[in-house]
Amino acid sequence: LLLGAAVAGGVAAKQWAASPTGRAALDAAFIRLPGIGMLARKIETARMSRSLGVLLGQGVPLLTSLEVVARNITNSLLRDAVLNVQARVREGSSIAAALGATHQFPVFVSNMIAVGEESGTIDAALAKVAVAYERDVDRTIRTLTTLLEPILLVVVGGVVMFIVLAMLLPIFQLGSVVQ
């Protein structure tokens, strides 16, 4: 009965996570996680900036570019933000103002896009944003892996110690029983 309830709960949780409401809730929770959420936001920001810059640089219309970029974003919260930007731009807003109004992307991005809009080089501004965030993501991942090595070493040492003690402790206890 307990096994059946666990399986049914797992199936229900999987279906909920696959639904649009569940996916949005999980993505919102993931993006709010300390450390990992900020890293995911930076990765998505770099991906969005790079894609949008390339599309605009190749002459793809802005609204079409925003739609393509939104489809390539994996986090549904940020995808909805880009679709919101597209709707605001369609209504006549600037990209920087629309992006800043979503509060999902860093202020640096909207400031750089504003500068690009004023100078007529949005694609170059987006490329600079992408380079900055890609560099920041690389640095963060390098730092995390550097910190992870000693932690894993301690965990593996603890597992080995547990196994050795589990094997040797009965032998020592057997020796005391014999005497």
N, C-alpha and C positions, 0 to 999 in steps of 0.2 A: 504494500500500500504506500509506504514511504517512498520507495523507488518510483512508483507510478506518478506520485505527486511531484517528485523532483523532475522527472522527464516532462510532465505536462507544464510545469513552471518554466522549464528551459525552453520548450517550444513556444510558449506564450511570450516569453521575454524576447526570443529571436524574432517573432512576428512583430512585436511592438517596436523593436529596434529597426526593423525594415520599413515600417510605416513612416510617412512623412513627418508626423508629429513626434514619434519616437526618435527618429534620426535628428530632427531639429533639437530636441531636448538633449540628446547625447552630445551633439556637436557643440551646443551652448555650454554644457558642463565641461567638455574637454577643453574648450578655448579659455575657460576660467581657471583651469588648474594652474597652480603656481609653477613657474619654470617651464613646464612642457607646453602649456597653453600659449605662453609668449613666444616660444620657439615655433610652434605651429602657425601662429599669426604672422611671424616674420617670414616663414617659408611661403605661406600663401600670398603675402604682400609682394615678395620678390617674384613669385611666379606670375601674379597678376600684372605687375609693372613690366616685366620682361615681355609678356605676351601682348599687352596693350601697346607698348612701345613699338614692337615689331610690326604689328598689324597697322598701326597708324603710319609708321614709316613707309610701309608698302602701299599706302594709298587706300586702305580699306576704310569705308565710312565709319564715323565715330560710333553711331548707334549699333551697327553691325559688329564692330570690334568689341563693344561692351557686352553684347550678347554672347559672342564666342568666348570671351574671357570668363564670363559667368558660368558657362557650361564646363569650363576647365577647372574651376575651383571645387575642391573636394568637400570643404566644410560648408554645410548648408546655411549657416548663419552669415558667413562672409559672401556666399553666393547670392543670398537675398539682398545683402547690402549693395552688391554690384548691380543687381537688377533694379534696385531702388535708385541708384545713381543713373542708370539708363533712363528710367522713367522721368527723373528730374531734368536730365539733359534734354529729353524729348520736349519737355514743357518750357525749355528756354534757359535753364540754369547753366552756370559754368560747371565744368568737371570738378574743379577744385572745391567749389562751394557745395556741390552735391556730395562729393566724397567726404568732406568735413562734416556734413550734416548727419551722416550715418553713424559717426562715432565708433566705427569698427576698425578703421585703419588709422595708423599714427598720423599726427599732425604734420610731421616731416613730409609725408607723401603728398598731402593736399597743398602744402606750401611749395614744394618743388613743382607740382603740376600748375599751380598758379603762376609761378615764374615762367614755366614753359608756355602757358597760354598767352602771357603778355609778350613774350619774345617770339612766339610762333614756332617754337621748337619743342613741342610736347613730347615727341618721340625721344629726343635726346635727354630731356629731363627724366622721363620714365626709365630710360636706360641707366642713368646715374642712380636713380632710386633702387633699381634692381641690383646694380653692382654693389651698392652700399649694404643692402640687406643680405645679399648672398655672402658677402664678406663677413658680415656680422653672424650669420647662421653658421658659416664654417668655423669661425672663432669659438662660438658657443659650443658647437659639437666637439671640437677639439678639447675644450676645457672639460666638458662632461666626460669624455672618454678618459682624460687624464685623471679625473677624480674617481672614475669608476674602477680603474685598475687596482688601487689599494683596497677598495671595498670588496671587490671580488676575491682578492687574495685572502682577506680575513675570512670571508664566508667559506671559501674552499678549505682553508685551514681548519675552520670549525667543524665542517662536515667530516674531514679526515680524522680529526681528533675524536669526534663522536663514534665513528666506525671503529677506531682503534680501541677506545675505551669499552665499546660494546663487545668486542672480541676478547680483550684481555681481562676485564673485570670478572667474568665467570671463571676464568682459569685461576685467578688469584683466590677467589672464594672457594674453589674446589681444593686448592692447596691447604687452606685453613681447615676444611672439613676433614681431610685425611689425617691431620695431626691430632 
